[in-house]
């Protein structure tokens, strides 16, 4: 038996053991992990090749800025009605969820790639890893531009919070 056949056989057995009767695209997840690891390794190699120094520490201000920007950018891409054309090849519209956001169902495919990508672009938690990684890499290679972009998305998140607080206050005021 060829090595490729043995690997495929073990992969199929692993999938059956992991999700008996289920449809879990482990191969697609493995490809996504490979892409993510390649991006991180590529960024690490670029740091070495360019002679850049990694920061000895990241300031609390940057951590908060990147955290809030990651939250907002992840929700914007994964849930916002306006960005639904980006997700449409990988998801199906399920309905509105309020505050300009939509619910979507992930599409399935034989290879699992569409399903995995659909999960990543429609799940703010899944997408946040990629966004935070990109913004963190940006702090190394273009800190000023990264802080400017992160500030924009942090301001939008703050505005969203204020919009919701205003709506809640108006609702409470009309019910008293």
Secondary structure as UniProt FT lines:
FT   HELIX           3..18
FT   TURN            20..21
FT   HELIX           26..50
FT   HELIX           60..79
FT   HELIX           81..83
FT   HELIX           84..87
FT   TURN            88..90
FT   STRAND          91..98
FT   TURN            99..100
FT   STRAND          101..106
FT   HELIX           113..122
FT   HELIX           124..141
FT   HELIX           143..174
//
